[in-house]
């Protein structure tokens, strides 16, 4: 009985620790999003994730060198403006914006890096999505939802615009349009103001 009580106590403590950890990271993510909306340009949360789609045809050669070991760190992209798009293969809005992201990445090849982060998904499904929609930029996978939480996501798609100094300047909380995508890119390639840009409705995973 003592062992059962001890095990139950350890289990409850573990759950409480996980709950506190989740609440803390959720709060940090929400604060990050608020800072962007307020025009404060916070540092983008760092990450180092496994590459699941290595197509770097629209990237500079210097940026593509960071893919050699099969992982990509946000730090590797410092010095380049980055369009960071969170997506999932099951997301209808992600499918709708995929052709636009492809076209914009092609038009700005060598000048702005597009990077996809797959979340709440299976690697094979994400790769099939990239293949079907001709994704012409690198994609990585967030297996643990840690980056999802750090960036304060409430669904997908969401897009962040990170300047060459690694600061998050603008954010589209939903499906990107040509107008909002162009506004976000202008905010990291010129002196135009960033902040929160209008987005579409959020969708949730299965």
C-alpha positions as CSV (number, residue, x, y, z in Angstrom):
1,X,0.0,0.0,0.0
2,X,2.8,2.4,0.8
3,X,4.4,1.8,-2.6
4,X,1.0,2.4,-4.3
5,X,0.5,5.7,-2.4
6,X,4.1,6.7,-3.2
7,X,3.6,6.0,-6.9
8,X,0.3,7.9,-6.9
9,X,1.9,10.9,-5.2
10,X,4.8,10.9,-7.7
11,X,2.3,10.7,-10.5
12,X,0.3,13.6,-9.2
13,X,3.4,15.7,-8.7
14,X,4.5,14.9,-12.2
15,X,1.2,16.1,-13.6
16,X,1.4,19.3,-11.6
17,X,4.9,19.9,-12.9
18,X,3.8,19.3,-16.5
19,X,0.8,21.7,-16.0
20,X,3.0,24.5,-14.6
21,X,5.5,24.0,-17.5
22,X,2.7,24.2,-20.1
23,X,1.2,27.3,-18.5
24,X,4.5,29.0,-18.3
25,X,5.4,28.3,-21.9
26,X,2.0,29.3,-23.1
27,X,2.3,32.6,-21.3
28,X,5.7,33.2,-22.8
29,X,4.3,32.6,-26.3
30,X,1.3,34.9,-25.8
31,X,3.7,37.6,-24.5
32,X,5.9,37.2,-27.6
33,X,2.9,37.7,-29.9
34,X,1.8,40.8,-27.9
35,X,5.2,42.3,-28.2
36,X,5.1,41.9,-32.0
37,X,1.7,43.5,-32.1
38,X,3.0,46.4,-30.1
39,X,5.9,46.9,-32.5
40,X,8.6,46.0,-30.0
41,X,10.4,43.5,-32.3
42,X,11.3,40.8,-29.8
43,X,14.0,38.3,-30.5
44,X,12.5,35.3,-32.3
45,X,12.6,32.2,-30.1
46,X,15.6,30.0,-31.2
47,X,15.2,26.5,-32.5
48,X,17.2,23.6,-34.0
49,X,15.0,21.2,-35.8
50,X,15.2,18.2,-38.2
51,X,14.9,19.0,-41.8
52,X,12.1,17.0,-43.5
53,X,12.1,18.9,-46.8
54,X,15.6,20.0,-48.0
55,X,14.6,21.8,-51.2
56,X,16.7,25.0,-51.0
57,X,16.3,26.2,-54.6
58,X,15.1,29.6,-53.5
59,X,17.8,30.0,-50.7
60,X,21.2,31.5,-51.0
61,X,24.1,29.1,-51.1
62,X,25.4,30.4,-47.7
63,X,22.1,29.7,-46.0
64,X,21.8,26.2,-47.6
65,X,25.2,25.2,-46.1
66,X,23.4,25.0,-42.7
67,X,21.5,22.0,-43.9
68,X,24.5,19.7,-44.2
69,X,23.9,17.7,-41.0
70,X,20.1,17.3,-41.6
71,X,19.2,19.9,-38.9
72,X,18.6,23.6,-39.1
73,X,19.0,26.2,-36.5
74,X,17.4,29.6,-36.7
75,X,20.8,31.0,-35.8
76,X,22.2,29.6,-39.0
77,X,19.9,32.1,-40.9
78,X,21.1,35.2,-39.1
79,X,21.9,37.9,-41.7
80,X,19.0,37.0,-43.9
81,X,15.3,38.2,-43.6
82,X,13.1,35.1,-43.0
83,X,9.5,34.3,-43.7
84,X,8.6,31.6,-41.1
85,X,5.4,29.7,-42.0
86,X,3.9,27.2,-39.6
87,X,1.8,24.6,-41.5
88,X,0.4,21.1,-41.3
89,X,-0.7,18.7,-44.1
90,X,-4.2,18.4,-42.7
91,X,-4.8,22.1,-42.7
92,X,-7.2,23.4,-45.4
93,X,-6.0,27.0,-45.2
94,X,-2.4,25.8,-45.5
95,X,-3.3,24.2,-48.8
96,X,-5.0,27.3,-50.0
97,X,-2.0,29.6,-49.3
98,X,0.7,27.1,-50.5
99,X,0.7,28.4,-54.2
100,X,1.1,31.9,-53.0
101,X,4.0,31.0,-50.7
102,X,5.6,29.1,-53.6
103,X,5.2,32.1,-56.0
104,X,6.5,34.6,-53.4
105,X,9.5,32.5,-52.5
106,X,10.4,32.2,-56.2
107,X,10.0,35.9,-56.8
108,X,12.2,36.7,-53.9
109,X,14.8,33.9,-54.3
110,X,18.2,34.8,-52.9
111,X,16.8,37.9,-51.1
112,X,14.3,36.6,-48.6
113,X,14.4,33.0,-47.1
114,X,11.1,31.2,-46.7
115,X,11.1,28.4,-44.1
116,X,8.3,26.0,-43.3
117,X,7.8,24.5,-39.8
118,X,5.5,21.5,-39.8
119,X,3.5,21.0,-36.6
120,X,1.1,18.5,-35.1
121,X,1.6,16.2,-38.1
122,X,3.3,13.1,-39.4
123,X,6.6,13.5,-41.3
124,X,5.4,11.4,-44.2
125,X,2.2,13.4,-44.6
126,X,4.2,16.7,-44.4
127,X,6.6,15.5,-47.1
128,X,3.7,14.5,-49.3
129,X,2.2,18.0,-48.8
130,X,5.4,19.6,-49.8
131,X,5.7,17.4,-52.9
132,X,2.1,18.0,-54.0
133,X,2.3,21.8,-53.7
134,X,5.8,22.1,-55.0
135,X,7.3,23.7,-51.9
136,X,10.4,25.4,-53.2
137,X,12.0,26.2,-49.8
138,X,13.2,24.2,-46.8
139,X,10.8,22.7,-44.2
140,X,11.6,21.4,-40.7
141,X,9.4,19.6,-38.1
142,X,8.5,20.6,-34.6
143,X,7.9,17.1,-33.0
144,X,7.2,18.2,-29.5
145,X,5.1,21.4,-29.9
146,X,7.9,23.3,-28.1
147,X,8.3,25.8,-30.9
148,X,4.6,25.9,-31.5
149,X,4.2,27.1,-27.9
150,X,7.2,29.4,-27.9
151,X,5.8,31.3,-30.9
152,X,2.4,31.5,-29.2
153,X,0.4,29.8,-32.0
154,X,-3.3,29.2,-31.6
155,X,-3.6,27.2,-34.8
156,X,-2.2,27.0,-38.3
157,X,-1.3,28.5,-40.6
158,X,0.5,31.4,-39.0
159,X,3.4,33.3,-40.5
160,X,6.2,35.3,-38.8
161,X,8.5,37.8,-40.4
162,X,12.0,37.8,-38.9
163,X,14.6,40.4,-39.9
164,X,18.3,39.9,-40.5
165,X,19.1,40.6,-36.9
166,X,16.8,37.8,-35.7
167,X,13.9,40.0,-34.5
168,X,10.3,39.1,-35.1
169,X,8.8,42.2,-36.8
170,X,5.4,41.1,-38.1
171,X,2.9,38.3,-37.7
172,X,0.0,37.0,-39.7
173,X,-2.3,35.0,-37.4
174,X,-4.0,32.9,-40.0
175,X,-4.0,32.4,-43.8
176,X,-1.7,34.8,-45.7
177,X,-2.9,36.9,-48.6
178,X,-0.7,38.5,-51.2
179,X,-1.3,41.9,-49.5
180,X,-0.4,40.7,-46.0
181,X,2.5,38.7,-47.2
182,X,3.9,41.6,-49.1
183,X,3.4,43.9,-46.1
184,X,5.2,41.4,-43.8
185,X,8.1,41.1,-46.2
186,X,8.4,44.9,-46.6
187,X,8.6,45.1,-42.8
188,X,11.8,43.0,-42.7
189,X,13.4,44.4,-45.9
190,X,12.7,48.1,-45.5
191,X,11.7,50.5,-42.8
192,X,8.0,49.8,-43.0
193,X,6.2,49.1,-39.8
194,X,5.4,45.6,-38.8
195,X,3.0,44.4,-36.0
196,X,0.0,42.1,-36.3
197,X,-1.3,41.8,-39.9
198,X,-4.8,40.7,-40.7
199,X,-5.2,36.9,-41.1
200,X,-7.8,34.3,-41.8
201,X,-9.6,32.0,-39.4
202,X,-7.6,29.5,-37.4
203,X,-8.1,25.8,-37.8
204,X,-7.2,23.0,-35.4
205,X,-5.8,19.6,-36.0
206,X,-7.4,16.2,-35.7
